[in-house]
Amino acid sequence: MKKCALYRCKQCFATIADESDVRIDKDIVDWMFENEMEESKIGFIAKFKISDKVLIHRCANNTVGLCEFIGWKEIEE
């Protein structure tokens, strides 16, 4: 399994996955995905740098929204 970064459009609230931008060493968050049957986990991680790039999303023919980083998702490789 690999991780991808998740973003949410501030205009239309769509959730967008970016497989090329994980932003963090996968080993740091692996423990969060260890057991899918467990209840939610909370933990602290080392500070990480948020990318300098800005993700935009074309919501409709006449609307473009800015997206914010909201977390990670585990996906099949």
N, C-alpha and C positions, 0 to 999 in steps of 0.2 A: 504494500500500500504506500502511496505517496501523498504528500500534503499539497494543498493549493491555497492561495490567499483568497479571502472572500471580501467583497466590497458591496456596499449598498448605495444605490443611486439616491441622492437627496431630493431629486425632483419627483420621480415616480415610485421610489422605494423598491425597485427591482434588485434582486441579489445576483451578483455576477461573480463567477469563479475564474481566477487567473492561475493556470497551472505553471506559468513561467515565473511567477513572482511569489515565492514562499516567504521571503524576508527573514527567516530564522533557521538556524540549524535544526534539521528534523529531529535529532536526538533530544533536543530540549523539550519538545512537546509530545514526544512518543508516549510518555507515561500517561498522558491524558486520554489516549486512545487504546490503552492496553486491554481493557475488558469492557466490551459493549454492553454487557448485562448489568454493570454496576450503575449506581445512581450517579448523578452529577458530581464532578470533582471540582475543587477550587484549589489553586496553588499560585505561588509566586514564581515568576521566571526572571532571569536576568534582563535588564533593559536592552532594547533592540532599537536600531535606527529605522525609522519609517522612510520609505523610499522618497526620493525627490520628485518622482514622476507624478503627474495628475491624471487620473483615469476619468474619462468623460464617457457618457452614454447617450446615444440618440434615442430618446424616449418615444418621440413621435416625429412626424414630418417637420414640425415647426418648433420642437423643443429639444434642448440638449441639457443634460443634468451632470453635475459633478458627483463623483463617487467617493465615499470614504471607506478606509480599511476597517473591517469589523471583526476579523478573526481568520481561522483556518478550518479547512474541511479535509477529511481523509478520503481519497479516491483510489480506484483500481488503477494499476499501472498498465 
